Amino acid sequence: MALGGNMRLVVLGAGMMGRAVVYDLARSPDLRRLLVADKDLRRAREVAGRYARGVASVARADAAHPKALARLLRGFDVVVNCTHYG
């Protein structure tokens, strides 16, 4: 997958969809930075370690707290929202 430059991306949510997205993005040669963020930091670490070892960093993020989430996302080019719709 070509991203078109040195992209800084966040995958928000480390569930089934997030895992698939992290897997694909981690293999892009245009990736500059990849952050896996989830409410459950342990799950974010597991996904980053399993599907993007050495490529991704992790953070705890809770979409129920928009101000904190906005601070976390500052400086990234793209956010892929893989959170639960509820």
C-alpha positions, 0 to 999 in steps of 0.5 A, spaced: 500 500 500 503 506 497 501 512 502 504 518 498 509 520 502 512 520 509 505 519 513 504 519 520 498 515 522 494 513 528 490 507 528 485 508 533 482 502 536 486 495 536 480 490 535 479 486 529 479 491 524 484 495 528 489 489 527 488 488 520 489 496 518 495 496 523 498 489 519 497 493 512 500 500 514 506 497 517 508 494 511 508 501 507 514 503 505 512 510 505 510 510 513 513 515 517 510 514 524 505 509 526 501 509 533 496 504 535 492 507 540 486 503 544 482 504 551 486 498 553 493 499 553 495 492 553 491 490 547 494 496 543 501 493 545 499 486 543 497 488 536 503 493 535 508 487 537 504 482 533 503 486 527 508 492 527 514 489 531 519 495 531 514 500 527 509 502 531 508 505 538 502 505 542 498 509 547 492 509 551 486 513 548 479 513 550 474 516 545 470 518 551 475 524 552 475 528 546 480 533 549 485 528 551 484 525 544 485 531 540 492 532 544 494 525 542 492 526 535 496 532 534 501 532 529 499 526 525 496 526 518 491 521 518 487 517 523 484 511 522 478 510 526 477 503 528 473 504 535 467 500 536 461 504 534 457 504 541 
